[in-house]
Amino acid sequence: MKEKKKIGSKIFMALMMIFFYAPIVYIIIFSFNSSRSLTHLDGFSLRWYEKMFSDRTMMQSIVYTIVIAVLATIISTIVGTITSIGLSKSKPILKKTVEQINNLPIMNPEIVTAIGLLMFFSALGAKKGFVTLLLAHIMFCIPYVMLSVMPKLRSLDANLADAAMDLGATPFQALTKVIVPQIMPGIVSGALIAFTMSFDDFIISYFVTGNGVSNISILVYTMSKRVNPSINALSTLVIFIITVALIIVNVIPIIKQKKEKRTR
């Protein structure tokens, strides 16, 4: 019976892997198709990659997506980390209140957040474009950073900063050289989540952006209304970027650990 259960679980896992990764493999394969067909392979070609790189609208969308994701990640990580550290030293009532408010954007449906931001920017008379898109991304990325950093702060000794200052460290040194290194895993994971959320967002971006400014998700949505194999090439490029980023994030800690072992 145990062997049958093991075989059954392995088959189930294999089917799940196929279900999740088959569409990705399909996109990659058909991005090299020589014809416009999305169902029949007619030969290997880089035609759609050439078309993608020569398309100014596509390249602008890629640039906007990367720039906004990077800026939103940096700003939201800094703000979220500082806010989390400040809350860890605040009164319990204030801490719980802010934590509940922080959870609202995460639990709230994206369409509601998008409409709220649209009405807010309209009430301010702000022209929709790059700035409104960036502000919206920063807004919904901060809660995810705080959600990753707060558990790390709870696990720290409450007297750690005081002990560092008793030994001669300034408050800034205690923050940067004692507290931040201890919560760095939470900061990194929060930054990765923020980058992913910003890079992948469609609903909020669609409501707060203006003419001439669009990210990859909006571009793909507009292109999906007509058959365009360049979508496969663009999707493959995104998959490649994300894969390289994941490899770098996982390899760098291993290299650091090896260097530390050598120095010891």
C-alpha positions as CSV (number, residue, x, y, z in Angstrom):
1,M,0.0,0.0,0.0
2,K,2.8,2.4,0.9
3,E,4.6,1.8,-2.4
4,K,1.3,2.4,-4.3
5,K,0.8,5.7,-2.4
6,K,4.4,6.7,-3.3
7,I,3.9,5.9,-6.9
8,G,0.6,7.7,-6.9
9,S,2.1,10.8,-5.3
10,K,4.9,10.8,-7.8
11,I,2.5,10.6,-10.7
12,F,0.4,13.4,-9.3
13,M,3.5,15.6,-8.8
14,A,4.6,14.8,-12.4
15,L,1.1,15.8,-13.7
16,M,1.2,19.0,-11.7
17,M,4.6,19.9,-13.1
18,I,3.4,19.3,-16.6
19,F,0.3,21.4,-16.0
20,F,2.3,24.3,-14.7
21,Y,5.3,24.2,-17.0
22,A,3.8,23.0,-20.3
23,P,2.4,26.5,-21.2
24,I,5.9,28.0,-20.6
25,V,7.6,25.4,-22.8
26,Y,4.9,26.0,-25.4
27,I,5.5,29.7,-25.5
28,I,9.3,29.3,-25.8
29,I,9.0,26.8,-28.6
30,F,6.5,28.8,-30.7
31,S,8.5,32.0,-30.2
32,F,11.0,30.4,-32.7
33,N,8.3,29.4,-35.2
34,S,8.9,30.8,-38.7
35,S,5.2,31.3,-39.5
36,R,2.4,33.3,-37.8
37,S,0.7,30.0,-36.7
38,L,0.3,29.5,-33.0
39,T,-0.5,25.8,-33.4
40,H,1.8,24.4,-36.1
41,L,5.5,24.5,-36.3
42,D,6.9,25.4,-39.7
43,G,10.6,25.7,-39.0
44,F,13.1,27.5,-36.8
45,S,13.4,31.3,-37.1
46,L,14.3,34.4,-35.1
47,R,11.8,36.4,-37.1
48,W,9.6,37.4,-34.2
49,Y,12.5,38.4,-32.0
50,E,13.7,40.7,-34.8
51,K,10.2,42.1,-35.1
52,M,10.0,42.6,-31.3
53,F,13.4,44.4,-31.0
54,S,12.5,46.6,-34.0
55,D,9.1,47.5,-32.6
56,R,9.5,50.8,-30.8
57,T,6.2,50.3,-28.8
58,M,7.4,46.9,-27.4
59,M,10.8,48.2,-26.4
60,Q,9.3,51.2,-24.7
61,S,7.0,48.9,-22.7
62,I,9.9,46.7,-21.7
63,V,11.9,49.8,-20.6
64,Y,9.0,51.2,-18.7
65,T,8.3,47.9,-17.0
66,I,11.9,47.4,-15.8
67,V,12.4,51.1,-14.7
68,I,9.1,51.2,-12.8
69,A,9.7,47.8,-11.2
70,V,13.3,48.7,-10.1
71,L,12.3,52.2,-8.8
72,A,9.2,50.8,-7.0
73,T,11.2,48.0,-5.4
74,I,14.0,50.3,-4.2
75,I,11.6,53.0,-2.8
76,S,9.1,50.5,-1.3
77,T,11.9,48.4,0.3
78,I,13.5,51.5,2.0
79,V,10.2,52.9,3.2
80,G,8.8,49.5,4.2
81,T,11.9,48.6,6.1
82,I,12.2,51.9,8.0
83,T,8.5,51.8,8.8
84,S,8.8,48.3,10.1
85,I,11.8,49.2,12.3
86,G,9.9,52.2,13.7
87,L,6.8,50.2,14.4
88,S,8.9,47.6,16.3
89,K,9.7,50.3,18.8
90,S,6.2,51.8,18.9
91,K,3.4,51.3,21.4
92,P,1.4,48.1,20.9
93,I,-1.8,49.9,20.1
94,L,-0.2,52.0,17.3
95,K,1.7,48.9,16.1
96,K,-1.5,46.8,15.8
97,T,-3.4,49.6,14.1
98,V,-0.8,50.2,11.5
99,E,-0.4,46.5,10.8
100,Q,-4.1,46.1,10.2
101,I,-4.1,49.1,7.9
102,N,-1.0,47.6,6.1
103,N,-3.0,44.4,5.5
104,L,-5.8,46.2,3.7
105,P,-4.1,46.6,0.3
106,I,-3.1,42.9,0.4
107,M,-6.6,41.6,1.2
108,N,-8.4,44.2,-0.9
109,P,-9.3,43.1,-4.4
110,E,-7.0,44.7,-7.0
111,I,-10.0,46.1,-8.9
112,V,-11.1,48.0,-5.8
113,T,-7.6,49.4,-5.2
114,A,-7.3,50.3,-8.9
115,I,-10.6,52.3,-8.9
116,G,-9.7,54.0,-5.6
117,L,-6.4,55.1,-7.0
118,L,-8.0,56.3,-10.3
119,M,-10.5,58.4,-8.3
120,F,-7.8,59.7,-6.0
121,F,-5.5,60.9,-8.9
122,S,-8.6,62.3,-10.7
123,A,-9.6,64.3,-7.6
124,L,-6.0,65.7,-7.4
125,G,-6.2,66.6,-11.1
126,A,-3.0,64.6,-11.7
127,K,-2.2,63.8,-15.3
128,K,-2.0,60.0,-15.6
129,G,1.3,58.7,-16.9
130,F,4.7,57.6,-15.6
131,V,4.5,59.3,-12.2
132,T,1.0,58.0,-11.3
133,L,2.0,54.5,-12.4
134,L,5.1,54.6,-10.3
135,L,3.3,56.0,-7.2
136,A,0.6,53.3,-7.5
137,H,3.3,50.5,-7.7
138,I,5.1,51.9,-4.7
139,M,1.8,52.0,-2.8
140,F,0.9,48.4,-3.3
141,C,4.5,47.1,-2.9
142,I,5.2,48.6,0.6
143,P,2.7,46.3,2.4
144,Y,4.5,43.2,1.0
145,V,7.9,44.5,2.2
146,M,6.6,45.2,5.6
147,L,4.9,41.8,5.7
148,S,8.3,40.2,5.1
149,V,10.4,42.4,7.4
150,M,8.1,42.4,10.5
151,P,8.5,38.7,11.4
152,K,12.3,39.1,11.3
153,L,12.1,42.1,13.7
154,R,9.9,40.1,16.1
155,S,12.5,37.4,16.3
156,L,15.3,39.8,17.3
157,D,16.2,40.6,20.9
158,A,14.5,43.9,21.9
159,N,17.6,45.0,23.7
160,L,20.0,44.4,20.7
161,A,20.1,48.1,19.6
162,D,20.5,49.3,23.2
163,A,23.4,46.9,23.7
164,A,25.1,48.1,20.6
165,M,24.8,51.8,21.7
166,D,26.1,50.8,25.2
167,L,29.2,49.5,23.5
168,G,29.8,52.8,21.8
169,A,27.8,52.6,18.6
170,T,25.7,55.6,17.5
171,P,22.0,55.1,16.8
172,F,22.7,55.1,13.0
173,Q,25.5,52.6,13.4
174,A,23.3,50.4,15.6
175,L,20.7,50.5,12.8
176,T,22.9,49.9,9.8
177,K,25.5,47.5,11.4
178,V,23.4,45.6,13.9
179,I,19.7,45.7,13.1
180,V,19.7,45.7,9.3
181,P,22.2,42.8,8.8
182,Q,20.0,40.7,11.2
183,I,16.8,41.3,9.2
184,M,18.5,41.2,5.7
185,P,16.8,37.9,4.6
186,G,13.4,39.5,5.3
187,I,14.4,42.7,3.4
188,V,15.7,40.7,0.4
189,S,12.6,38.5,0.2
190,G,10.4,41.6,0.5
191,A,12.3,43.3,-2.3
192,L,11.9,40.2,-4.5
193,I,8.2,40.1,-3.9
194,A,7.8,43.8,-4.5
195,F,9.7,43.5,-7.8
196,T,7.6,40.5,-8.9
197,M,4.3,42.3,-8.0
198,S,5.4,45.4,-9.8
199,F,6.7,43.6,-12.9
200,D,3.6,41.4,-13.2
201,D,0.8,43.9,-12.3
202,F,-1.9,44.6,-14.9
203,I,-5.2,45.7,-13.2
204,I,-3.9,48.6,-11.2
205,S,-1.5,49.7,-13.9
206,Y,-4.3,49.7,-16.5
207,F,-6.4,52.1,-14.5
208,V,-3.6,54.6,-13.4
209,T,-1.5,54.9,-16.6
210,G,-2.0,57.3,-19.4
211,N,-1.4,57.5,-23.1
212,G,2.1,56.6,-24.2
213,V,3.0,54.8,-21.0
214,S,2.4,51.1,-20.7
215,N,4.1,48.1,-19.1
216,I,4.4,44.6,-20.6
217,S,1.2,43.3,-19.1
218,I,-0.9,46.2,-20.7
219,L,1.0,45.7,-24.0
220,V,0.3,41.9,-24.1
221,Y,-3.4,42.6,-23.3
222,T,-3.7,45.0,-26.2
223,M,-1.8,42.6,-28.5
224,S,-3.9,39.6,-27.5
225,K,-6.9,41.0,-29.4
226,R,-5.2,40.0,-32.6
227,V,-2.9,37.1,-33.5
228,N,0.7,38.3,-33.1
229,P,3.5,35.7,-32.5
230,S,5.7,38.6,-31.2
231,I,3.8,38.0,-27.9
232,N,5.6,34.6,-27.6
233,A,9.0,36.3,-28.2
234,L,8.2,38.9,-25.6
235,S,7.0,36.3,-23.0
236,T,10.1,34.3,-23.6
237,L,12.3,37.3,-23.0
238,V,10.5,37.9,-19.7
239,I,10.9,34.3,-18.7
240,F,14.6,34.5,-19.5
241,I,15.0,37.7,-17.4
242,I,13.2,36.2,-14.4
243,T,15.2,33.0,-14.6
244,V,18.5,34.9,-14.7
245,A,17.4,37.0,-11.7
246,L,16.5,33.9,-9.7
247,I,19.8,32.3,-10.5
248,I,21.7,35.4,-9.5
249,V,19.7,35.7,-6.2
250,N,20.4,32.1,-5.3
251,V,24.0,31.9,-6.5
252,I,25.3,35.1,-4.8
253,P,24.6,33.8,-1.2
254,I,26.4,30.6,-2.0
255,I,29.4,32.5,-3.3
256,K,29.5,34.7,-0.2
257,Q,29.3,31.7,2.1
258,K,32.3,30.1,0.2
259,K,34.3,33.3,0.5
260,E,33.5,33.5,4.3
261,K,34.7,29.9,4.7
262,R,37.9,30.6,2.9
263,T,38.6,33.8,4.9
264,R,38.0,31.8,8.1
